[in-house]
Every structure is written in C-alpha cells, then in structure tokens.
C-alpha cells in the first residue's frame, strides 16, 4: 500500500530563492508544452504524446540555459503533468461532462514540482532534505519515514510556506480485533452520533472564526488594488483560511483514528454532499463540517488497521424505526424519534445510527435482511 508522509520545510534565504526559481522554470515549461500541443493540433491536427515532448528537453536546455538549474527528472515530470491534464480533458469529453480545456499557469498558479524517483535528486536524512540544484534544507522531522519511499513532491503554500510530501510503499500492521461494530450518523448539531448512544459536538470551525474572517476581508476590500498594503492584507486573509482548514483537518484525523482504534466494523452513510449543498440554508454548515473529508480519513485508516468500513445508502435512515422498521416522516426540526407503532422513543440521530449499523451488518451478511436492530444492541 501507499502512504503519504508530509513534512514542513524550513529553508534559509538562499535555498528558498532556488526553490522559487525552480518552480518558476517548471511553470514556464508547463506553458510551453501546453502551447506546443495546442499549436500542433491547430496547424497539423496532431496530438502530441508525452514521449514526443519529453525528447525535446535537451534542445530546450540549449535554448534556455536556466532549465539546466532544474533536475532532469523534475522537468520530465512537468511533461507528465501536461499529458495527464489532456488525458483528463479527453476523458471528460468522452463522458459528455464539462470538459475544461487545460489552462495556462500564470504567476503564482504553479506551486509544486516532483522528483518521481526518491533518491535520485532528493533524499532525507538526519533532519535534512537534500535536493539536487538546491542543497540541504532543514525539515521539521516530526515522525520517521515508514516503508520504502517512492516519490517526493515539493510544494509551496499560498503563504509561501514550504512542504515536502513523500509517498512510501509499506505493509500496514492490522490492529487487534475488537469484535465491536458501530453505526455512525453525521449531522450539523452533533458532528457524529454513534449507535452506542455517544455523540461528538460539531466544532463549527468556520462559524467560530467567522468574525475574524469578516474583519480581515473588510480590511482587504478597503485596501487599494496593486499596493503592498493589499498584498499584506491578502496574506492575512489566507492565514485565517489556513488556520480554519488546519483545525478542521486535525479534528477529522483525530475522530477517525479514535473510531478505527475502538471498533472492528464501521458503518457510515454514503453521503452525496455535492447535492446536499444545493440547499443554501445549510450549505455553509455542511461544508464547514467536512463530512467527505472525515469519510475519506475513516476509510483509509480502516483499511490500514484491518477494519471493515462499509458505506450504506442513507435513504430513510432517519425516518425508519430501528426497532420495528415502521416508517414515520419527520421534518428537520423534529429531533426526537417517537415510534407510533412500537413506542420506541430516542434521539433522532441515535435512531439513524442504529439503522445505519443494521444496514452495514446486512451488507456484510452478519444479520438477516428482515431483522431489526434495537438501540444499544
């Protein structure tokens, strides 16, 4: 399996300048390859391939000596990115989706470059990342590499922070079996309600920092365009957004890890968030909760730990009774499930979590299709 290891870089002034110049050369090369493909089709109706563009790199280095200051495999990977962009474009055309022709990369719109072979031009050891044509860069080495490193990507954030992402191939170690199963219902009042009756309050990171965000955005709007003051205020707005995103990601990591460590089977809803955000009254809160991010983290952590993570259809999980199966329609304002058939009364989200658990176990063949699962079972 593949695992992504991300580290913060602390380059000094000279390495940072070299990294900036390498990204700029990669951006220029990307635009050149894109223009070459566009011109070849318009003039000769010819579709250039990756190999046809990669073999032109030696001649390009002769015409533009600055390219020689970038590792050869990094330049080759730029051609790979262009080729992937066109493959995605043709795939969308074939599927009759909105195609979106590959676009030019303006200044500030190209923020990473990749060494496709770890050890060839990049290597990390003793808290330093040694990069070809750059030198040694200090790394915030918060954890050791796990497995066999394969690729290395250097990325510049919008706040001019530098990160390195190393993809490693490793054999995950399964956690001890617990024999416990849980259904997870996510919401906006409680981020997650478990079939055991436990719930986690929704942190609402955006709502909590919305006052700071509005204030910084007002200050940005008041600044004159093109001035240093506006650039400074834009960076402040980016910092607030980054802080919110970091807190949200950290919360999703911690919650998914806690659940995977505790339960052997995890049943979750198969959310269609892209359709749910069409409700403009709830769109901001749904995006702030980041259910899709949580589901992604939960799924891959479960695979690494040897757990079972099952996504079930969420239809009627809030309306069906978890004891007798009686379907009783409710509005979003009704937060208590009171079954008119069997008399079961419990929290709406707890009832939904029990239904999700039942559907998950049924999909695994653990319980019969016709059986119900009462709260707490």
ABEGO torsion letter per residue (X at the ends): XBBBBBBBBBBBAAAAAAAAAAAAAAAAAAAAAAAAAAAAAAAAGBBBBAAAAAAAAAAAAAABAAAAABBAAAAAAAAAAAAAAAAAAAAAAAAGBBAGBBBBBBBGABABBBBABBGBGBBBBGGBBBBBGAEBBBBBBABBBBEBBABBBBBBBAAGBBBBBBBBBBBBBBBBBAGBBBBBBBBAABABBBAAGBBBBBAGAAAAAAAAAAAAAAAAAABBBGBAAAAAAAAAAAAAAAAAAAAAAAAAAAAAAAAAAABABBBBBBBBAAAAAABAAAAAAAAAAGAAAAAAAAAAAAAAAGBBBBBBBABGAAABBAAAGBBBBBBAABABBBBAAAGBBBBAAAAAAAAAAAAAAAAAGABBAABBBBBGX
